[in-house]
Amino acid sequence: MTDANSRSIVSNQPGLHDKLDEIVLKHLSAEFKKPIAAHTQAAFDQVNDKVHAFNGPIILDSCCGVGESTANLAKRHPEALVIGIDKSSHRLDKHDIEYKQTDTGQYILVQADLNDFWRLAVAANWQPTHHYLLYPNPWPKAKHLQRRWHGAAIFPFIVKLGGRLELRSNWDIYVKEFARALELAGHPCQVERYEHDVPITPFERKYWASGQQSHRLVINL
């Protein structure tokens, strides 16, 4: 499953987006009123029951893809319930075939739109101890800034969810922009290179096999 030919990210953006501050500040001061999609509400209600019945830490693995990271995080945090969320049923359906792990840890995978799921989690007063955002889609074209999580209207809800937030990307500008957005929200943090002996997501494995570096930020919100 290792692919050592992963292409590096190409962007027409040499540094932080020049509209980043303006857009983040707008979202931090505005109300997000988009209606919640029925399918995400239904998915959330099912998980919410399990969260309230669970007597232990809750960990979120957002944009979990095939859920390999979710299973790995559950092994690292055996006392926790790890919830992997991705919008793609196609990716999640691969989990049982290639990535399922049953030896230790407790986790569930949910198909949902994070723009809705995160808002519902905040409204339900979830208090995750950890929130992982591992290799989200970088949307590297400058015109797509508002498709990046830190440039999207949902960004304030990532902050409101709290916990120990860890973001990783193979595009350093993405992590630096996210750090700047957190700073504007009153939570300054550092960006660092991330290296480890064991990759925990398929993308991480692929990037490292191609010689690409990971960058990350970690902050207690």
C-alpha positions in Angstrom: 0.0 0.0 0.0 3.0 2.3 0.0 3.2 4.7 -2.8 6.5 6.6 -3.0 5.5 8.9 -5.8 3.2 11.3 -4.1 3.3 14.7 -5.8 4.3 17.7 -3.8 1.7 20.4 -3.3 1.8 23.1 -6.0 0.3 26.5 -5.2 0.2 30.0 -6.7 0.5 31.3 -3.1 4.1 31.8 -1.9 3.2 32.7 1.7 0.2 33.4 3.9 -2.9 34.5 1.9 -3.1 38.3 1.8 -6.9 38.2 2.6 -6.5 35.7 5.5 -6.8 38.1 8.4 -9.8 39.9 6.8 -11.7 36.6 6.2 -10.9 35.0 9.5 -11.9 38.1 11.5 -15.2 38.3 9.5 -16.0 34.7 10.4 -15.1 35.2 14.0 -17.5 38.1 14.3 -20.4 36.6 12.2 -23.1 34.1 13.0 -23.1 30.9 11.0 -26.7 30.4 10.0 -26.6 27.7 7.3 -29.3 25.0 8.1 -28.1 21.6 9.3 -28.5 18.9 6.7 -30.9 16.1 7.8 -28.5 13.3 7.2 -25.8 14.8 9.4 -28.4 15.6 12.1 -29.4 11.9 12.0 -25.8 10.7 12.1 -25.0 13.0 15.0 -28.0 12.0 17.0 -26.9 8.3 16.9 -23.3 9.2 18.0 -24.5 11.7 20.6 -26.4 8.9 22.4 -23.1 6.9 22.5 -21.1 9.9 23.7 -23.5 10.5 26.6 -23.5 6.8 27.5 -19.7 6.6 27.5 -17.9 7.2 30.8 -14.5 8.4 29.6 -12.7 10.8 27.3 -14.0 11.7 23.9 -11.5 12.2 21.0 -12.4 13.5 17.5 -10.6 12.5 14.4 -12.0 14.9 11.8 -11.5 14.3 8.0 -10.6 10.7 9.0 -10.7 9.3 5.4 -10.6 5.5 5.5 -10.4 5.6 9.3 -6.9 4.1 9.7 -5.9 7.1 11.9 -9.0 6.6 14.0 -8.1 3.0 14.7 -4.5 4.0 15.5 -5.6 6.8 17.8 -7.9 4.3 19.6 -4.9 2.1 20.2 -3.0 5.1 21.6 -5.9 6.2 23.8 -7.5 2.9 25.0 -9.5 4.6 27.7 -11.2 6.9 25.2 -14.0 6.7 22.6 -12.5 7.9 19.3 -14.9 9.3 16.8 -13.7 9.4 13.2 -15.8 11.7 10.9 -15.6 12.0 7.1 -18.1 13.1 4.5 -17.1 10.3 2.0 -18.9 7.0 2.3 -16.6 5.7 -0.4 -13.6 6.3 1.8 -15.3 5.0 5.0 -16.5 1.9 3.2 -12.9 0.9 2.7 -12.2 0.7 6.4 -13.6 -2.8 7.2 -11.8 -4.2 4.2 -8.3 -2.8 4.6 -7.9 -0.8 7.8 -10.1 -2.3 10.5 -8.3 -3.0 13.8 -9.9 -4.8 16.6 -7.1 -5.7 19.1 -7.5 -2.6 21.4 -9.3 0.6 21.6 -12.8 1.8 21.0 -13.8 3.8 18.0 -16.7 4.6 15.7 -16.8 6.0 12.2 -19.4 8.5 11.1 -20.3 9.8 7.6 -21.2 13.5 8.1 -20.5 17.0 6.9 -18.1 18.6 9.4 -19.6 22.0 8.7 -22.8 20.7 10.4 -21.3 18.0 12.8 -19.0 20.4 14.6 -21.8 22.9 15.2 -24.0 20.1 16.6 -21.2 19.0 18.8 -20.7 22.5 20.2 -24.5 22.9 20.7 -24.6 19.5 22.6 -21.7 20.7 24.8 -19.3 18.0 23.8 -15.9 18.5 25.4 -13.4 16.4 23.5 -10.0 15.9 25.2 -8.3 15.8 21.8 -9.2 16.9 18.3 -7.1 15.6 15.4 -7.2 17.2 12.0 -4.7 15.0 10.1 -3.9 16.0 6.5 -7.2 17.8 5.5 -7.6 18.7 1.9 -5.2 21.6 1.5 -7.1 23.5 -1.3 -3.7 25.0 -2.4 -5.1 27.5 -5.1 -5.2 31.0 -3.6 -8.9 31.4 -4.8 -9.9 28.5 -2.6 -8.8 30.0 0.7 -12.4 29.8 2.1 -12.4 26.0 1.4 -9.6 25.6 3.9 -10.9 25.0 7.4 -9.2 28.1 8.9 -10.7 30.2 6.0 -14.2 28.7 6.3 -17.2 30.1 8.2 -17.1 27.0 10.4 -13.6 27.9 11.9 -14.9 29.5 15.1 -16.6 26.2 16.0 -13.3 24.3 15.8 -12.0 26.8 18.4 -15.2 26.4 20.5 -14.9 22.6 20.6 -11.7 23.0 22.6 -9.5 20.2 23.7 -5.9 19.5 22.5 -6.1 20.4 18.8 -3.5 18.8 16.6 -3.3 19.7 12.9 -0.8 18.0 10.4 -0.2 18.8 6.8 2.4 18.2 4.2 1.9 21.9 3.1 3.6 24.2 5.6 1.6 27.2 4.5 -1.7 25.5 5.5 -0.4 25.0 9.0 1.0 28.5 9.3 -2.3 30.0 8.1 -4.2 27.9 10.6 -1.8 29.1 13.3 -2.4 32.7 12.3 -6.2 32.1 12.4 -5.9 30.7 15.9 -3.8 33.7 16.9 -6.6 36.0 15.6 -9.0 34.0 17.8 -6.8 34.6 20.8 -4.9 31.3 20.8 -1.3 31.8 19.6 0.7 28.6 18.9 3.9 27.4 17.2 4.3 25.5 14.0 6.9 22.7 13.9 8.2 20.0 11.6 6.7 16.6 12.6 8.6 13.4 12.3 7.8 10.0 13.8 8.9 6.4 13.1 5.4 5.2 12.5 2.9 7.0 10.2 -0.7 6.7 11.4 -2.6 7.7 8.2 -2.3 6.4 4.6 -1.4 10.0 3.5 1.3 10.3 6.1 2.8 7.0 4.9 2.6 8.1 1.3 4.1 11.5 1.8 7.0 10.2 4.0 7.8 7.5 1.5 8.0 10.3 -1.2 10.4 12.3 0.9 7.9 15.0 1.8 7.9 16.6 5.2 5.0 17.0 7.6 4.3 20.1 9.6 2.0 20.4 12.6 0.6 22.6 15.3 -0.6 21.4 18.7 -2.5 23.7 21.1 -4.7 23.2 24.2 -7.7 25.3 23.4 
